Amino acid sequence: MCRLASIAILIFISACTNNLQGVNKNLVNQNTSIAAVEFKRGNIVVADIDRALTIYRDILGFSVDRISDPTNESYSYPVFDIPKEATLRFATLSTPTQSRTLAMTEITGIEIQKPTPPHMATNVIRVSDMENVMRKIEALGLKTVREERATTPEGITFIERAFVDYDGHLVVLYELLATTIN
């Protein structure tokens, strides 16, 4: 009877989580709790969303959820310490398995400085065809970093490459190659 009640509770929680937008349903575990920590999204500041999308959408494969024009009261102004004379646009991007996992804040009307090395942060993105992706990145004339091969402690072999996007953001790409069963 207790097991049946537990199953009923799990079904109820599963049904309820279908109504929670932005909640990763995989985080509901057998104890019916939701993980206390979840990384929702990274945000990059760009000078031109449309130009940035030629990389993130057209080459890396993100889909655009929405592009919007925040108001002058946008939380982005104090968070990024943006002067009020600047104009903002905001985009959220998804992958087939992650909703709104990357955001872009376009800032125009003021000069924004590109990040300079050493790079202080990066987004790490999994791709399925590194050779093709990097050929397209290199065709844009962007700075790239050579390929590196490694194996995780779990026995997963991968390759990684990096590039710097139009706005100076370091992006590390990786592709899973093989799994070794220990």
Buried (B, 14 or more C-beta within 10 A) or exposed (E): EEEEEEEEEBEEBEEEBEEEEEBBEEEBEEEEEBEEEEEEBBBBBBBBBEBBBBBBBEBBBBEBBEBEEBEEEBEBBEEBEBEEEBBBBBBBBBBEEBBBBBBBBBBEEEEBEEBEEEBEEEBEBBBEEBEEBBEBBEEBEBEBBEBEEEEEEEEEBBBBBBBBBBBBBBBBBBBEEEEEEE
